[in-house]
Amino acid sequence: MVEIDTGLAPGRSEHEQGFGPGTTLAQRCAAMSARLAADGIRCSAHTLADKRRKWKAAGENPVVLLPAARDRRPGGFTDPRCLTAMQDVVARRAHDSDVTIDLIREEVEDLLHSRYGAEVGDPDAVAALMPSRSTFYLRMKESGLADALDRPTRARAALAATPPLPHGGREAVLRPGQVTQVDTTPLRLLARGDDGRPTSTEMTTLIDVANHSLCALMITPSRSKDAESGQPGQATRAIDLTLMLAQALAPWPVMPGWDPLSAAATSSLPFGALSAADARFTEATAARPVIRPELIIYDQGSPYVSEHFTEVCDRLRIARRPARKRTAPDKPLVERFFITLAHRFSQHVRHGWQGRSHKKRGRGIDRMPLYTIAELQQMAQEWVALEYQQTPDAGLRDPFRPGVVLSPNDMYAVQVARSGYRAVPLSPAQNRFFLLPRWVIPGKGGFMINYRTYQPIAQDAGHYREIFLRGGSKLPGRNGQWECRFNPYRPERVWLYDHTAGTWVTCDFRLRHLLTDPWTADMWQEHAEQHQAAGGSEKDEEAIALSLAQRDRRRRSRRPPPKRTGKEPIFQGLELETEEPSRDPYADLEEFDLSTLRPYPAQPISPWAPLAVDAVPALRSGAGGTEPLEGGQAPHPLAALFSDDGDGDGPAGGSTAGGPTDVCEVVDAELVDDLDPDGDVGGEIEGDVGEA
């Protein structure tokens, strides 16, 4: 190209024949074509002129002169209808015993005749769709169908059941949270269960694709159903996924006893910029970034396709995309993380590590002093903040520094500087939407969830009365029911949602005072089944509550458990901030000088000389007041919120303003401010009584 363009070859000082200074470009192209033809290379003068023009347009880049690679058509010149028939026949044979390619070829030929015989009309034309025997074998090998026939029956069935990759393939990920992957797997670590016995565990992780950061990690107990005792099984549920998702949107705190290097202030995260943008980042924040997911690629397990998890994702505006069944390449990062966890964390937990298979399991694992699930959760979170997030990953490279291997925190610092960070803190009222929904009908005595009665606290009793008097919720398709949210791991308190005002009514379990120890809805269901098996009713909440309360009392009174188990804690999931902070009633008041405070003048009245006062009018039905019960017992907060039941104990109807129905004597007593220094207080009181 240089000689055609300038007439002088590189490294030469004399022009060749036909390339002199007086020659034109067309003449030099013709001379070069003749020289190449003499060497056995056919290239016309017009082709050389076109190549020179392309070479000059590319800045004299010789790469454009290389021949372009031709895209091989899948299947070669074999008819696409035959290729489709080959795939259909192999899929049909997925659940059958293994067969040879010769039998597949015969069935493909029969399928082509049945499908296209009437369309083509000529048997010879249908036979022309089939390639030769050797070509058929070649196409089976190129398409991977021959390898699929050699797989076990279960693998062939799984391969035939997987649909094609959705949404056209994998996209480029450039910012944190753009694409995340979530999955659940057995942890292969034994833990101490609620009953003090060894229990298996499961782990669910949410990983960001852009920087391989671990957004959230959750460990839950896992056990199969016991056929003898009838104890139900337990595994990861939708409430666990939503609690994990809520924890992913907030910073992790550094727990007591953690390594100081696990804090975000000592890591490679841009702590100064993050703390300036988000007040939740403090010196006690763990070295794990807060990433808000935009798209979650999830497994098609029942918790991920549940209505509750879908509702929470829609509320947070998180898109979801299912992965294909039994197709690990659709979510490779989270699948690889399970191997990383086993190599770098699980095998170092000697007390409970079961090995990678039952053949490699150590002896006496279940007799070791095991950790609780909460302890394993804290250990895993410390490992993530201290080691995983700060260990270089070969798959993380900065485009401006391709030779430097980055850690997940380093890659996040590079990406967040380009994409930015926006804090989205959730209030306790917003966190309540992560809890399980229940639709209830508020009544005079409260409402029930799983045969447990819930009543409003004293501060929200008036709001509850308004909801009750309003009647139905007027929501379409709910038959007057109101939305209620509760946490099955902490069922002593629930929240009733008033959709008309967007506020919550806090309600407590009616017998909460009996259950001083932590308890869960699973424990309640277990004792309810035991009470029902003994001839009782699952609606008898008082008997079930007493049985549940005596559970820990019996445990504390009997012989203590062995040292390897210690106390028997229960699993209550991940904590979620749902309680509103108490408001200071003196926050809005101005500063007051206590030196200016003077006592209010009043006349002392003896308590032994009651004064007759005007009769107090009786409280009308539903007026909101309360009356003391017999024996001095305080009434229930709901007692005065509703009308009388008509049993004759209260007024039959509302009283008028001028007709009191009950007279109460009120005694106002005031303590004597100045006590007698000689101790003659009693004498003064007797004198006052005599004068009175």
C-alpha positions as CSV (number, residue, x, y, z in Angstrom):
1,M,0.0,0.0,0.0
2,V,2.9,2.4,0.8
3,E,4.5,1.7,-2.6
4,I,1.2,2.2,-4.5
5,D,0.5,5.4,-2.6
6,T,4.0,7.1,-2.8
7,G,5.6,5.1,-5.7
8,L,8.6,4.2,-3.4
9,A,8.7,1.0,-1.3
10,P,9.8,1.3,2.3
11,G,13.5,0.9,2.8
12,R,14.3,1.6,-0.9
13,S,15.8,4.7,-2.5
14,E,15.0,3.9,-6.2
15,H,11.6,3.5,-7.9
16,E,10.7,0.2,-9.4
17,Q,9.5,0.0,-13.0
18,G,6.0,1.3,-13.4
19,F,6.2,3.3,-10.0
20,G,8.2,6.3,-11.1
21,P,7.5,9.9,-10.3
22,G,5.6,10.5,-13.5
23,T,3.1,7.6,-13.0
24,T,-0.5,8.0,-11.9
25,L,-2.3,6.1,-9.2
26,A,-4.1,3.9,-11.7
27,Q,-0.8,3.0,-13.4
28,R,0.8,2.0,-10.0
29,C,-2.2,-0.1,-9.2
30,A,-2.0,-1.9,-12.5
31,A,1.7,-2.4,-12.1
32,M,1.2,-3.9,-8.6
33,S,-1.6,-6.2,-9.9
34,A,0.8,-7.5,-12.6
35,R,3.5,-8.1,-10.0
36,L,1.2,-10.0,-7.7
37,A,-0.1,-12.1,-10.7
38,A,3.5,-13.1,-11.4
39,D,3.7,-14.4,-7.9
40,G,0.5,-16.4,-8.2
41,I,-1.8,-13.9,-6.3
42,R,-4.9,-12.7,-8.2
43,C,-5.9,-9.1,-7.3
44,S,-7.2,-6.7,-9.9
45,A,-6.2,-3.0,-10.1
46,H,-9.7,-1.9,-9.0
47,T,-9.5,-4.1,-5.8
48,L,-6.1,-2.6,-5.0
49,A,-7.6,0.9,-5.4
50,D,-10.5,0.1,-3.1
51,K,-8.1,-1.4,-0.5
52,R,-5.9,1.8,-0.7
53,R,-9.0,4.0,-0.2
54,K,-10.1,2.0,2.9
55,W,-6.5,2.0,4.2
56,K,-6.2,5.8,3.9
57,A,-9.6,6.3,5.6
58,A,-8.5,4.2,8.6
59,G,-5.4,6.4,9.1
60,E,-3.1,3.9,7.3
61,N,-4.1,1.1,9.7
62,P,-3.0,-2.2,8.2
63,V,-5.6,-4.1,10.2
64,V,-8.4,-3.1,7.8
65,L,-6.5,-5.0,5.0
66,L,-7.0,-8.3,6.7
67,P,-9.8,-10.5,5.4
68,A,-12.9,-10.3,7.5
69,A,-13.9,-13.5,9.3
70,R,-17.1,-15.1,7.8
71,D,-19.8,-15.9,10.2
72,R,-20.6,-19.6,10.0
73,R,-24.2,-20.2,9.6
74,P,-25.4,-22.6,12.4
75,G,-26.3,-25.9,10.8
76,G,-24.4,-25.2,7.6
77,F,-26.6,-25.8,4.5
78,T,-28.9,-28.2,6.3
79,D,-32.6,-27.1,6.2
80,P,-33.7,-25.3,9.4
81,R,-36.8,-27.4,9.5
82,C,-34.6,-30.5,9.9
83,L,-32.6,-28.9,12.7
84,T,-35.8,-28.0,14.5
85,A,-37.1,-31.6,14.1
86,M,-33.8,-33.0,15.5
87,Q,-34.2,-30.8,18.7
88,D,-37.8,-31.9,19.1
89,V,-37.0,-35.6,18.9
90,V,-34.2,-35.3,21.4
91,A,-36.5,-33.4,23.8
92,R,-39.1,-36.1,23.5
93,R,-36.6,-38.8,24.4
94,A,-35.4,-36.8,27.5
95,H,-37.4,-38.9,30.0
96,D,-36.9,-42.3,28.2
97,S,-33.9,-44.7,28.3
98,D,-30.9,-43.8,26.2
99,V,-30.9,-44.4,22.4
100,T,-28.5,-44.2,19.6
101,I,-28.2,-41.5,16.9
102,D,-29.4,-44.0,14.3
103,L,-32.8,-44.3,16.0
104,I,-33.0,-40.5,16.3
105,R,-32.4,-40.2,12.6
106,E,-35.3,-42.5,11.8
107,E,-37.6,-40.6,14.1
108,V,-36.5,-37.3,12.6
109,E,-37.4,-38.6,9.1
110,D,-40.8,-39.8,10.3
111,L,-41.5,-36.4,12.0
112,L,-40.6,-34.5,8.8
113,H,-43.0,-36.6,6.7
114,S,-45.8,-36.1,9.3
115,R,-45.2,-32.4,9.5
116,Y,-44.5,-31.3,5.9
117,G,-45.8,-34.2,3.8
118,A,-49.2,-32.5,3.2
119,E,-47.5,-29.2,2.7
120,V,-44.9,-30.2,0.2
121,G,-47.0,-33.0,-1.4
122,D,-44.0,-34.8,-2.9
123,P,-42.4,-37.6,-0.8
124,D,-39.1,-37.0,-2.6
125,A,-39.1,-33.4,-1.7
126,V,-39.6,-34.3,2.0
127,A,-36.7,-36.8,1.8
128,A,-34.6,-34.0,0.4
129,L,-34.9,-32.2,3.7
130,M,-32.8,-34.9,5.4
131,P,-29.1,-34.6,5.0
132,S,-26.8,-37.6,4.4
133,R,-25.9,-40.0,7.2
134,S,-22.4,-38.5,7.8
135,T,-23.8,-34.9,7.7
136,F,-26.6,-35.9,10.2
137,Y,-24.0,-37.2,12.6
138,L,-22.0,-34.0,12.1
139,R,-25.0,-31.7,12.8
140,M,-25.9,-33.7,16.0
141,K,-22.3,-33.2,17.3
142,E,-22.2,-29.5,16.3
143,S,-25.5,-28.7,18.0
144,G,-24.6,-30.5,21.2
145,L,-27.5,-33.0,20.8
146,A,-25.1,-35.9,20.7
147,D,-23.6,-34.9,24.0
148,A,-27.1,-34.5,25.5
149,L,-27.9,-38.1,24.5
150,D,-24.9,-39.4,26.5
151,R,-26.0,-37.6,29.7
152,P,-27.9,-39.3,32.6
153,T,-31.7,-39.3,32.4
154,R,-32.1,-36.7,35.1
155,A,-29.7,-34.3,33.3
156,R,-31.4,-34.8,30.0
157,A,-34.8,-34.1,31.6
158,A,-33.5,-31.0,33.2
159,L,-31.9,-29.8,30.0
160,A,-35.2,-30.3,28.1
161,A,-37.2,-28.4,30.7
162,T,-35.1,-25.2,30.5
163,P,-36.5,-22.5,28.3
164,P,-34.2,-20.2,26.3
165,L,-32.5,-17.3,28.1
166,P,-35.1,-14.4,28.6
167,H,-34.7,-10.8,27.5
168,G,-32.3,-11.6,24.7
169,G,-29.2,-12.4,26.8
170,R,-27.0,-10.7,29.3
171,E,-26.6,-7.0,29.2
172,A,-23.6,-4.8,30.1
173,V,-23.6,-3.7,33.8
174,L,-22.0,-0.3,34.5
175,R,-23.4,1.0,37.8
176,P,-24.0,-0.5,41.3
177,G,-27.4,-2.1,41.7
178,Q,-28.2,-2.2,38.0
179,V,-28.4,-6.1,38.1
180,T,-28.3,-8.3,41.2
181,Q,-28.5,-12.0,41.7
182,V,-30.1,-13.9,44.6
183,D,-30.2,-17.6,45.5
184,T,-30.6,-19.9,48.4
185,T,-28.5,-23.0,49.2
186,P,-27.8,-25.3,52.1
187,L,-25.0,-23.9,54.2
188,R,-23.6,-27.3,55.4
189,L,-23.2,-25.9,58.9
190,L,-25.0,-27.4,61.9
191,A,-26.4,-24.9,64.3
192,R,-28.2,-25.0,67.7
193,G,-31.9,-24.9,67.1
194,D,-34.7,-23.6,69.3
195,D,-34.9,-26.8,71.2
196,G,-31.2,-27.0,71.8
197,R,-30.7,-29.7,69.3
198,P,-28.6,-29.6,66.1
199,T,-30.4,-28.3,63.1
200,S,-29.4,-27.7,59.5
201,T,-29.1,-24.2,58.0
202,E,-29.8,-22.4,54.7
203,M,-28.2,-19.3,53.4
204,T,-29.6,-16.7,51.0
205,T,-27.4,-14.1,49.4
206,L,-27.9,-11.0,47.2
207,I,-24.9,-10.1,45.1
208,D,-24.4,-7.1,42.9
209,V,-23.1,-7.9,39.4
210,A,-21.3,-4.7,38.7
211,N,-18.8,-4.9,41.6
212,H,-19.4,-8.4,43.1
213,S,-20.4,-6.8,46.5
214,L,-22.5,-8.7,48.9
215,C,-25.7,-6.7,49.3
216,A,-27.2,-8.9,52.0
217,L,-26.7,-12.3,53.6
218,M,-29.2,-14.3,55.7
219,I,-29.0,-17.6,57.5
220,T,-32.2,-19.5,58.5
221,P,-32.9,-22.9,60.0
222,S,-33.8,-25.7,57.7
223,R,-35.4,-29.0,58.7
224,S,-37.6,-31.6,57.0
225,K,-41.0,-32.6,58.3
226,D,-40.8,-35.2,61.1
227,A,-43.3,-38.0,60.2
228,E,-43.3,-39.5,63.7
229,S,-43.9,-36.4,65.8
230,G,-45.7,-34.5,63.1
231,Q,-43.4,-31.5,63.5
232,P,-43.7,-29.3,60.4
233,G,-40.6,-28.6,58.3
234,Q,-38.9,-25.2,58.1
235,A,-37.0,-23.5,55.4
236,T,-36.5,-20.0,53.9
237,R,-39.8,-18.2,53.5
238,A,-41.0,-15.0,51.9
239,I,-40.8,-13.0,55.1
240,D,-37.1,-14.0,55.4
241,L,-36.5,-12.6,51.9
242,T,-38.2,-9.3,52.5
243,L,-36.4,-8.9,55.8
244,M,-33.1,-9.5,54.0
245,L,-34.1,-7.0,51.3
246,A,-34.8,-4.4,54.0
247,Q,-31.4,-5.0,55.5
248,A,-29.7,-4.6,52.1
249,L,-31.0,-1.0,52.0
250,A,-29.4,0.0,55.2
251,P,-25.8,0.0,56.4
252,W,-24.5,-2.8,58.5
253,P,-23.4,-1.8,62.1
254,V,-20.1,-3.0,63.5
255,M,-20.9,-5.4,66.4
256,P,-19.0,-5.5,69.6
257,G,-15.9,-7.8,69.3
258,W,-15.4,-7.3,65.6
259,D,-12.0,-6.5,64.1
260,P,-11.4,-2.8,63.9
261,L,-10.4,-3.2,60.2
262,S,-14.0,-4.3,59.4
263,A,-15.2,-0.7,59.8
264,A,-16.0,1.4,56.7
265,A,-13.8,4.3,58.0
266,T,-10.7,2.1,57.7
267,S,-11.6,0.5,54.3
268,S,-11.2,1.6,50.8
269,L,-14.8,2.8,50.6
270,P,-15.2,6.6,50.1
271,F,-16.3,7.0,53.7
272,G,-16.0,10.8,53.7
273,A,-18.2,11.2,50.7
274,L,-20.7,8.5,51.8
275,S,-21.1,10.0,55.3
276,A,-21.6,13.4,53.8
277,A,-24.4,12.1,51.5
278,D,-26.0,9.7,54.0
279,A,-26.2,10.4,57.7
280,R,-26.5,6.7,58.5
281,F,-22.8,6.1,57.7
282,T,-21.0,6.6,61.0
283,E,-17.7,5.4,62.5
284,A,-19.6,2.2,63.6
285,T,-20.6,1.2,60.1
286,A,-19.2,-2.0,58.6
287,A,-17.2,-2.0,55.4
288,R,-20.0,-3.0,53.1
289,P,-21.6,-0.6,50.6
290,V,-25.4,0.2,50.6
291,I,-26.7,-0.8,47.1
292,R,-30.3,-0.3,46.1
293,P,-31.2,-3.1,43.6
294,E,-32.8,-2.2,40.3
295,L,-33.1,-5.7,38.9
296,I,-33.1,-9.0,40.7
297,I,-32.4,-12.3,38.9
298,Y,-34.0,-14.9,41.2
299,D,-34.4,-18.6,41.3
300,Q,-37.9,-20.0,40.6
301,G,-38.4,-21.3,44.2
302,S,-41.7,-20.8,45.9
303,P,-40.5,-17.9,48.2
304,Y,-39.3,-15.8,45.2
305,V,-42.5,-16.2,43.3
306,S,-44.7,-15.6,46.3
307,E,-47.3,-12.7,46.3
308,H,-45.6,-11.1,49.4
309,F,-42.1,-10.9,47.8
310,T,-43.6,-9.6,44.6
311,E,-45.6,-6.9,46.4
312,V,-42.5,-5.7,48.3
313,C,-40.4,-5.5,45.1
314,D,-43.2,-3.6,43.3
315,R,-43.4,-1.2,46.2
316,L,-39.6,-0.5,46.1
317,R,-39.7,-0.4,42.2
318,I,-37.4,-3.3,41.9
319,A,-37.7,-5.3,38.6
320,R,-37.5,-9.1,38.8
321,R,-36.3,-11.6,36.2
322,P,-36.5,-15.4,36.7
323,A,-33.6,-17.6,35.8
324,R,-34.1,-20.8,34.0
325,K,-34.7,-23.9,36.0
326,R,-31.5,-25.8,36.9
327,T,-29.4,-23.4,34.8
328,A,-26.6,-22.1,37.0
329,P,-25.0,-19.9,34.2
330,D,-28.0,-17.6,34.5
331,K,-26.8,-16.4,37.9
332,P,-23.1,-17.4,38.0
333,L,-21.9,-14.9,40.6
334,V,-24.2,-16.1,43.4
335,E,-23.4,-19.8,42.5
336,R,-19.7,-19.1,42.7
337,F,-20.1,-17.3,46.0
338,F,-21.4,-20.4,47.6
339,I,-18.1,-22.1,46.7
340,T,-16.1,-19.1,48.0
341,L,-18.0,-19.2,51.2
342,A,-17.3,-22.9,51.8
343,H,-13.5,-22.4,51.1
344,R,-12.9,-19.2,53.0
345,F,-15.5,-19.2,55.8
346,S,-17.5,-22.4,56.4
347,Q,-14.6,-24.8,56.7
348,H,-13.0,-22.6,59.3
349,V,-16.1,-22.9,61.6
350,R,-14.9,-26.2,63.1
351,H,-18.0,-26.5,65.4
352,G,-20.6,-27.5,62.9
353,W,-18.9,-27.8,59.6
354,Q,-20.2,-31.0,57.8
355,G,-17.9,-31.1,54.8
356,R,-18.8,-30.9,51.2
357,S,-20.5,-34.2,51.1
358,H,-21.7,-36.9,53.5
359,K,-18.7,-39.0,52.5
360,K,-16.3,-36.4,53.8
361,R,-18.2,-35.6,57.0
362,G,-16.3,-35.7,60.3
363,R,-17.2,-37.8,63.2
364,G,-19.1,-36.5,66.2
365,I,-20.2,-33.2,64.5
366,D,-23.6,-33.3,66.2
367,R,-22.0,-33.7,69.6
368,M,-19.9,-30.6,69.4
369,P,-20.7,-27.3,71.1
370,L,-22.6,-25.7,68.2
371,Y,-23.2,-22.0,67.5
372,T,-26.7,-20.5,67.4
373,I,-28.0,-19.2,64.1
374,A,-27.7,-15.6,65.4
375,E,-24.0,-16.2,66.1
376,L,-23.4,-17.7,62.7
377,Q,-25.2,-14.7,61.2
378,Q,-22.9,-12.3,63.0
379,M,-19.8,-14.3,62.1
380,A,-20.7,-14.4,58.4
381,Q,-21.4,-10.6,58.4
382,E,-18.0,-9.9,60.0
383,W,-16.3,-12.2,57.4
384,V,-18.0,-10.3,54.6
385,A,-17.0,-6.9,55.8
386,L,-13.4,-7.9,56.9
387,E,-12.3,-10.3,54.2
388,Y,-14.7,-10.8,51.2
389,Q,-15.3,-7.1,50.5
390,Q,-11.6,-6.2,50.8
391,T,-10.0,-9.2,49.0
392,P,-9.0,-8.5,45.3
393,D,-11.1,-10.3,42.7
394,A,-9.5,-11.3,39.4
395,G,-12.8,-10.4,37.6
396,L,-12.8,-6.8,38.8
397,R,-10.7,-4.4,36.7
398,D,-10.8,-0.6,36.3
399,P,-10.9,0.4,32.6
400,F,-8.3,3.1,33.2
401,R,-6.1,0.7,35.2
402,P,-6.5,-2.7,33.5
403,G,-3.4,-4.2,35.1
404,V,-4.7,-3.6,38.7
405,V,-6.9,-6.2,40.4
406,L,-9.5,-4.6,42.5
407,S,-11.6,-5.7,45.5
408,P,-15.4,-5.3,45.6
409,N,-15.0,-2.2,47.8
410,D,-12.4,-0.7,45.4
411,M,-14.6,-1.4,42.4
412,Y,-17.6,0.2,44.2
413,A,-15.5,3.3,44.9
414,V,-14.7,3.6,41.2
415,Q,-18.3,3.1,40.0
416,V,-20.0,5.3,42.6
417,A,-17.7,8.2,41.7
418,R,-19.1,7.9,38.2
419,S,-22.8,7.0,38.8
420,G,-23.3,8.9,42.1
421,Y,-25.0,7.9,45.3
422,R,-28.4,8.9,46.6
423,A,-29.5,7.9,50.1
424,V,-33.0,6.4,50.4
425,P,-33.5,5.8,54.1
426,L,-36.7,4.1,55.1
427,S,-38.7,5.2,58.1
428,P,-40.2,2.7,60.6
429,A,-43.6,3.3,59.0
430,Q,-42.2,2.3,55.6
431,N,-40.4,-0.7,57.0
432,R,-43.7,-2.1,58.2
433,F,-44.7,-2.9,54.6
434,F,-41.9,-5.5,54.6
435,L,-43.9,-7.6,57.1
436,L,-46.5,-10.2,56.3
437,P,-50.0,-8.8,55.4
438,R,-53.2,-10.0,57.0
439,W,-56.7,-8.7,56.2
440,V,-58.8,-8.4,59.4
441,I,-62.1,-6.9,60.5
442,P,-61.8,-4.7,63.6
443,G,-64.3,-5.4,66.3
444,K,-65.3,-4.1,69.7
445,G,-62.9,-6.4,71.5
446,G,-60.1,-6.2,68.8
447,F,-59.4,-8.5,65.9
448,M,-57.8,-11.9,65.6
449,I,-54.8,-13.3,63.7
450,N,-54.3,-17.0,63.9
451,Y,-56.8,-17.1,66.8
452,R,-54.8,-14.5,68.8
453,T,-56.7,-11.4,69.8
454,Y,-55.0,-8.1,69.3
455,Q,-56.1,-4.8,70.9
456,P,-54.8,-1.3,70.4
457,I,-52.5,0.3,72.9
458,A,-53.8,3.2,75.0
459,Q,-52.2,5.9,72.8
460,D,-54.0,4.6,69.7
461,A,-57.3,3.6,71.2
462,G,-59.1,6.7,69.9
463,H,-57.8,6.1,66.4
464,Y,-58.9,2.4,66.6
465,R,-62.4,3.6,67.7
466,E,-62.7,5.8,64.6
467,I,-61.8,2.9,62.3
468,F,-64.3,0.6,64.1
469,L,-67.1,3.2,63.9
470,R,-66.3,3.9,60.2
471,G,-67.4,0.3,59.3
472,G,-65.8,-1.4,56.3
473,S,-62.6,-0.3,54.6
474,K,-64.4,0.3,51.3
475,L,-61.5,-1.4,49.5
476,P,-62.6,-3.3,46.3
477,G,-62.6,-7.0,46.7
478,R,-61.9,-7.0,50.5
479,N,-65.4,-7.2,51.9
480,G,-64.8,-4.5,54.4
481,Q,-61.5,-5.9,55.7
482,W,-58.5,-3.7,56.8
483,E,-54.9,-4.3,56.1
484,C,-52.7,-5.4,59.0
485,R,-49.0,-6.1,59.1
486,F,-47.2,-8.5,61.5
487,N,-43.9,-10.2,61.9
488,P,-44.2,-13.9,62.6
489,Y,-40.9,-13.9,64.5
490,R,-42.1,-11.2,66.9
491,P,-45.9,-11.6,66.9
492,E,-46.6,-9.8,70.2
493,R,-47.2,-6.6,68.3
494,V,-49.0,-5.9,65.0
495,W,-49.9,-2.7,63.1
496,L,-53.3,-1.9,61.6
497,Y,-53.0,0.3,58.5
498,D,-55.5,3.1,57.9
499,H,-55.3,3.7,54.2
500,T,-57.6,6.7,54.3
501,A,-55.0,8.7,56.3
502,G,-51.9,6.7,55.6
503,T,-51.2,6.1,59.3
504,W,-50.8,3.0,61.5
505,V,-52.6,1.8,64.7
506,T,-50.3,-0.1,67.0
507,C,-52.0,-3.2,68.6
508,D,-50.6,-5.6,71.1
509,F,-51.5,-9.2,71.8
510,R,-54.2,-9.4,74.5
511,L,-52.2,-11.8,76.7
512,R,-48.8,-10.3,76.1
513,H,-48.2,-9.9,79.8
514,L,-48.2,-13.7,80.2
515,L,-45.4,-14.3,77.7
516,T,-42.3,-12.6,79.2
517,D,-39.8,-14.8,77.2
518,P,-39.3,-14.3,73.4
519,W,-41.7,-16.4,71.3
520,T,-42.6,-16.8,67.6
521,A,-45.7,-17.7,65.6
522,D,-44.2,-21.1,64.9
523,M,-43.9,-21.8,68.6
524,W,-47.5,-20.7,69.1
525,Q,-48.6,-23.1,66.3
526,E,-46.7,-25.9,67.8
527,H,-48.4,-25.5,71.2
528,A,-51.7,-25.0,69.6
529,E,-51.4,-28.4,67.9
530,Q,-50.3,-30.0,71.1
531,H,-53.3,-28.5,72.9
532,Q,-55.6,-29.6,70.1
533,A,-54.2,-33.2,70.3
534,A,-55.0,-33.2,74.0
535,G,-58.7,-32.5,73.3
536,G,-58.6,-28.7,73.4
537,S,-59.4,-26.2,70.8
538,E,-56.9,-24.1,68.8
539,K,-59.2,-21.1,69.5
540,D,-58.5,-21.3,73.3
541,E,-55.8,-18.6,73.3
542,E,-55.5,-18.4,77.1
543,A,-54.7,-22.1,77.5
544,I,-52.2,-22.0,74.6
545,A,-50.6,-18.8,76.0
546,L,-50.2,-20.4,79.4
547,S,-48.7,-23.5,77.9
548,L,-46.3,-21.4,75.9
549,A,-45.4,-19.4,79.0
550,Q,-44.7,-22.5,81.0
551,R,-42.4,-23.9,78.3
552,D,-39.4,-21.7,79.4
553,R,-40.4,-22.1,83.1
554,R,-40.1,-25.8,82.8
555,R,-36.9,-25.5,81.0
556,R,-35.4,-23.3,83.7
557,S,-36.7,-25.5,86.5
558,R,-35.4,-28.8,85.2
559,R,-31.8,-30.0,85.2
560,P,-29.7,-27.5,83.1
561,P,-28.7,-28.7,79.6
562,P,-25.2,-29.8,78.9
563,K,-22.4,-27.2,78.6
564,R,-22.3,-27.7,74.8
565,T,-25.7,-26.2,74.4
566,G,-26.0,-23.6,77.1
567,K,-29.2,-21.5,77.0
568,E,-31.7,-22.5,74.3
569,P,-32.4,-19.3,72.3
570,I,-35.0,-19.1,69.6
571,F,-34.6,-18.0,66.0
572,Q,-36.3,-14.6,65.4
573,G,-35.0,-13.7,62.0
574,L,-33.3,-10.4,61.2
575,E,-34.2,-7.4,63.2
576,L,-36.2,-4.6,61.4
577,E,-36.8,-1.1,62.7
578,T,-40.5,-0.8,62.9
579,E,-41.0,1.1,66.1
580,E,-41.5,4.9,66.0
581,P,-39.2,6.8,68.4
582,S,-41.1,8.2,71.3
583,R,-41.7,11.9,71.1
584,D,-40.4,14.2,73.8
585,P,-43.4,16.2,75.1
586,Y,-41.1,19.0,76.2
587,A,-39.2,19.3,73.0
588,D,-41.1,22.3,71.6
589,L,-41.2,24.2,74.9
590,E,-39.0,27.2,75.6
591,E,-36.4,27.2,78.3
592,F,-37.9,28.0,81.7
593,D,-36.3,29.6,84.7
594,L,-37.0,27.4,87.7
595,S,-36.2,30.2,90.1
596,T,-39.3,32.1,89.0
597,L,-41.6,29.2,89.9
598,R,-44.0,30.0,92.8
599,P,-46.4,27.7,94.6
600,Y,-50.1,28.0,93.8
601,P,-52.1,29.3,96.8
602,A,-54.6,26.8,98.0
603,Q,-56.6,26.1,101.2
604,P,-55.7,22.8,102.9
605,I,-58.6,20.4,103.1
606,S,-58.7,17.5,105.5
607,P,-59.3,14.1,103.9
608,W,-61.5,13.1,106.9
609,A,-64.0,15.8,106.0
610,P,-65.4,15.0,102.5
611,L,-67.3,17.8,100.9
612,A,-70.5,17.2,98.9
613,V,-70.1,18.2,95.3
614,D,-72.4,18.3,92.4
615,A,-73.4,15.0,90.9
616,V,-71.3,13.9,88.1
617,P,-73.4,13.0,85.0
618,A,-73.2,9.5,83.8
619,L,-71.0,8.8,80.8
620,R,-73.0,8.4,77.6
621,S,-72.5,5.3,75.5
622,G,-69.3,5.5,73.5
623,A,-68.3,8.8,75.0
624,G,-64.7,7.6,75.5
625,G,-64.5,7.6,79.4
626,T,-63.8,4.7,81.8
627,E,-65.2,3.7,85.2
628,P,-63.3,1.7,87.8
629,L,-64.4,-1.9,88.3
630,E,-65.3,-3.6,91.5
631,G,-62.3,-4.2,93.8
632,G,-60.4,-1.2,92.4
633,Q,-59.2,-2.9,89.3
634,A,-58.5,-0.6,86.3
635,P,-60.7,-1.1,83.3
636,H,-59.5,-2.2,79.9
637,P,-58.7,0.7,77.5
638,L,-61.4,-0.4,75.1
639,A,-64.1,-0.6,77.8
640,A,-65.5,2.9,77.3
641,L,-65.0,3.1,73.5
642,F,-68.1,1.2,72.6
643,S,-71.7,1.0,73.4
644,D,-73.2,-1.1,76.1
645,D,-74.0,-4.8,75.2
646,G,-77.5,-4.5,76.7
647,D,-76.9,-6.9,79.6
648,G,-78.4,-4.5,82.1
649,D,-75.1,-3.5,83.8
650,G,-75.0,-0.1,82.1
651,P,-77.4,2.5,81.0
652,A,-80.0,1.5,78.5
653,G,-79.6,4.6,76.5
654,G,-77.7,7.9,76.4
655,S,-78.5,10.2,79.4
656,T,-79.7,13.8,79.0
657,A,-77.7,16.8,80.1
658,G,-80.1,17.7,83.0
659,G,-80.8,14.2,84.3
660,P,-77.9,12.7,86.1
661,T,-78.2,8.9,86.8
662,D,-75.4,8.4,89.2
663,V,-73.9,10.4,92.0
664,C,-70.2,10.1,92.9
665,E,-68.6,11.7,95.9
666,V,-65.2,13.2,95.2
667,V,-62.7,13.8,97.9
668,D,-60.0,16.3,97.2
669,A,-57.0,16.0,99.5
670,E,-53.9,18.1,99.7
671,L,-50.8,17.1,101.6
672,V,-49.7,19.6,104.3
673,D,-46.6,21.4,103.0
674,D,-45.1,22.4,106.3
675,L,-44.8,19.5,108.7
676,D,-44.5,20.1,112.4
677,P,-40.8,19.8,113.4
678,D,-41.9,18.4,116.8
679,G,-43.9,15.6,115.2
680,D,-47.4,17.0,116.3
681,V,-48.9,16.5,112.9
682,G,-51.4,14.1,114.2
683,G,-52.6,16.6,116.8
684,E,-53.1,19.3,114.3
685,I,-55.2,17.0,112.2
686,E,-57.3,16.0,115.1
687,G,-57.9,19.6,115.9
688,D,-59.0,20.3,112.4
689,V,-61.4,17.4,112.5
690,G,-62.9,18.6,115.8
691,E,-63.4,22.1,114.4
692,A,-64.9,20.7,111.3
